[in-house]
Each structure stands twice: as C-alpha cells, then as structure tokens.
Amino acid sequence: MVTFPNDILDRTFAALAHPTRRAILTRLAQGEVASVSELAEPFDVSLMAISKHLRVMEEAGLIRREKDGRVQRCSYDPAAMDAAGTWIDRHHQYWTGRLESLTRYLEGPGDPVTRPAPSEPSEPSED
C-alpha cells in the first residue's frame, strides 16, 4: 500500500484551500508558464500577496519557480496533486465499499434483527 507523509498532504490541501491559489493553479495546470506579474493580473491584490500565495504552492510542491533574469516564471508540477489524488481515491474506495456492504446488509433476506452483521473492510491508513 502507498503511504503519504502527513506533512506533504497537509501542505497540499492547505494550499488548495484558498480560491486565489486554486485559480492560479488551474491556469498553470493548463500548460501555461507565467511570470508573477502575469499571474497577479486578474486579482485585486498586491504582488506581495501573490508572491506569498506562490510560496505556499511551491512549498506544497504544486508549482515550480525559475528565475529568468529579474523575472520569476512559474509552472505547474503535478506530483503533489497526483499524491493527493491517490489519497482521495483510496479513501473513496474504502467508503464506497462500506456503503455497498451496508446496502447489501439492509437489502438482504431475512429479519434485520437476526441478520448477521456485515463484514468489516480494512480501513485505509491515516498517512
């Protein structure tokens, strides 16, 4: 089973929690490479605020920043999103299995009081 250090997932989900960061990430995920000032254009915030958002996303592994002279160019790095997606998929599979088991139990033959309890699938790890 794949495990994920909690701090990496924590940083990824924290970075995705802010709508400005999600909008920037969506733009970069379309294959665009953009400067900090280009990324700041659609938002009514300072360049300093955009730089802070970019730092949070960079520390979470969602973007890469490279210097081109005095200009910083940002691009999407899918590795952190892939890890978060894997974590989400694993938990989705677990809960889907639990709900299917409950459905089978509730729709099964016989009296619900005398029916045996459904089997317990193993829980995903918290990593």
Sequence and secondary structure as in RCSB ss.txt:
>XXXX:A:sequence
MVTFPNDILDRTFAALAHPTRRAILTRLAQGEVASVSELAEPFDVSLMAISKHLRVMEEAGLIRREKDGRVQRCS
YDPAAMDAAGTWIDRHHQYWTGRLESLTRYLEGPGDPVTRPAPSEPSEPSED
>XXXX:A:secstr
     HHHHHHHHHHHTSHHHHHHHHHHHTT  EEHHHHHTTSSS HHHHHHHHHHHHHTTSEEEEEETTEEEEE
E THHHHHHHHHHHHHHHHHHHHHHHHHHHHHSSS TTTS            
